[in-house]
Amino acid sequence: MNILHISTSDRGGAAIAALRQHQALLQAGIDSKFLCLNKSGVDIPEVYPFQRPSYSLFLKGLHKLGVYHTQADKNQKDLNQLKGKYKMFTFPRTDFNVMEHPLVQKTDIINLHWVGNFLDWPSFFKGINKPVVWTLHDMNPFQGGFHYVEDKIRNAASFSSLENKLLEEKIRSLAGFKNLCIVAPSQWLVNESQKSTLFRDYPHRHIPYSLDLNIFKPFDQYFARKVFDLPQNKKILLFVSQSTSDRRKGLNLLAEAFKMIQNKEDVMVVAIGGKPKKSGLFQNVHFLGSIHGERLMRLAYAAADAFVIPSREDNLPNVMLEALACGTPVIGYPIGGVKETIRSGINGLVADEVSPLALNNAIMEFFQQTFDTNAIRKFAEEQFHPKVQAQKYMELYQSCLV
């Protein structure tokens, strides 16, 4: 049985989750390969770059003159005509025909992942004659161009026409294609997908992410804080996001909650990720900047008393799993995969609602409790072990081939 994963990139949260799935399958003895449009040189076996189409000198000349337009040009033109505030918007029609790639032609099963601005829906679903499993990492596959519903709602006034146009394009592309199974790592995303116009008639599975438990594991807090030059005598709340200015990730909510904390001098908020341009809004937040390397991230989790994930919307964040694997309790809002994963009083606390006050209350409650690092670690081992994920996907793949 040969599996081919397709992803736009090998970097970013969705790509990390997809690569961990790929590695879990390799470790289980499955012939798994990974094809991505944007390859950064990640050192993982069986990861291949997609060869971008080359254009003749004639077409390049026409493009410079503004006569010849690629699909990417047309997509960007549609975006430039609209104004809005959103994290990301991607298109289902692209310049890339993955059906021509030899890995696609040789594989038994296609496993799609985050494929925005890469997968050309019309050519792919028209030409594919193999089973397709789609692992969702956000809501984009069953929406138009937005990746989360809050962005869609906030920009409805200007984007509704384009959003509906792209959704209709996806519906037309998928019409008549039967051999598709949808997988989501959180039950929340399964439920959202099952309600969607696009995917409601397809079978769904809930299979959580996995991670390398030999890398992410408990470590000595004193030493970890020495590495980052963090105080030993304070309670440290850790926030992690690739983009700390991303509204959906909610750093501003954590900053507001921190203002309400009693005895602030005994508590410190530490943030990992790109520093926001308007960092003055987060005066009580200590920014460590971006950290590259899983082993160094392990030390960051170990240095914290609690990992705080104040996301307004989220699926099953990798960083939450990493914190739990390191034995660090998690504090978050009752949203998505967060509320499904956190057992209040056992491996963290879930706030009553999405608000700074509710988050502050959860943090203050956390300070009054004691958490067992070993119990948190055991929970992560039981729920997110690569063997568990690989076994569930192997069973799914086998059912697709029957």
Secondary structure, 3 states (H helix, E strand, C coil): CEEEEEEEECCCHHHHHHHHHHHHHHHCCCEEEEEEEECCCCCCCCEEECCCCCCCHHHHHHHHHCCCCCHHHHHHHHHHCCCCCCCCECCCCCCCCHHHCHHHHHCCEEEECCCCCCCCHHHHHHHCCCCEEEECCCCHHHCCCECCHHHHHHCHHHHHHHHHHHHHHHHHHHCCCCCEEEEECCHHHHHHHHHCCCCCCCCEEECCCCCCCCCCCCCCHHHHHHHHCCCCCCEEEEEEEEECCCHHHCHHHHHHHHHCCCCHHHEEEEEEEECCCCHHHHCCEEEEECCCCHHHHHHHHHHCCEEEECCCCCCCCHHHHHHHHCCCCEEECCCHHHHHHCCECCCEEECCCCCHHHHHHHHHHHHCCCCCHHHHHHHHHHHHCHHHHHHHHHHHHHHHHC
